[in-house]
Amino acid sequence: MLNLIAFSILAFATLAGALNCVTADNVVHAAYWLLACAVAAAGLVWFLGAEYIAVMQLLVYAGAVGILVVFTVMVTHRSYADAQRPLKVSVPSLAITAALFALLSFGILSSQQLASLTRPTTPMQLADFGAQLFSPTDGWTLAFEIASLVLTVALIAAVWWSRDTDGNADEDADEDGDGDD
């Protein structure tokens, strides 16, 4: 019963962090909510019995990506107004999100494989886990490659978002107008 309560709290924290990340009007606050969501998701994975994946979730997403996002956002902002973003609700994106959620829910609930899953009787050794994880035939190599592409796109988006759109970065640095910085 205690595990169910803890799992429910972590599930709620993950959903609340994700929702607050998307709806926060301050970009720095959104980055912190993303960090909270990653930590809560690692807790969920821990409760599911995948301790190694939970630790990797903490190290990679909460430790590296989350902190990188926070520092990137804080370093690239030139004023308080840069950190604010308007909340724009798009009806087509809400419809696509609802349709995707319904499709995934239907697929998960109608899957017969979930009912037949059982926990292994003996834990897998780390070397065997690594061999299976990076196996070219049935491993997770493709998922890691896709994750690396997503992280690269996120980095490019952060650089694009922080660029000077007015083209007057040199004019802002030279306040007295004499050409000396």
Secondary structure, 3 states (H helix, E strand, C coil): CHHHHHHHHHHHHHHHHHHHHHHCCEHHHHHHHHHHHHHHHHHHHHHCCCHHHHHHHHHHHHHHHHHHHHHHHHHHCCCHHHHECCCCCCHHHHHHHHHHHHHHHHHHHCCCHHHHCCCCCCCCCHHHHHHHHCCCCCCCHHHHHHHHHHHHHHHHHHHHHHCCCCCCHHHHHCCCCCCCC
